Amino acid sequence: MKISDKKKFIVRVIEILVIIVTIIVTPIAIKYATAVRGYEAVGGEYLLPIFALVIILIIETIYEASEESKKIKKMEENRNGIKR
């Protein structure tokens, strides 16, 4: 398998790692919060998957912005007659 876009591949790996960590940490956090409280309740530990989603969206936004700026820079260079 040849990786054509290394940056995109790295972004995807980071996103998968965030998902895996969230899947592992959320049940642990729920058990810990229940043990500390002494009773079952719904608290902030249930927001961990949403927090992971926000992290993934931020990573995607940064990646897309960098790709967009790269395209704009390339278009400006082509317009000015400068080629790399």
Buried (B, 14 or more C-beta within 10 A) or exposed (E): EEEEEEEEEEBBEBBEEBBEEBEEBBEEBBEEBBEEEEEEEEEEBEEBEEEBEEBBEEBEEEBEEEEEEEEEEEEEEEEEEEEE
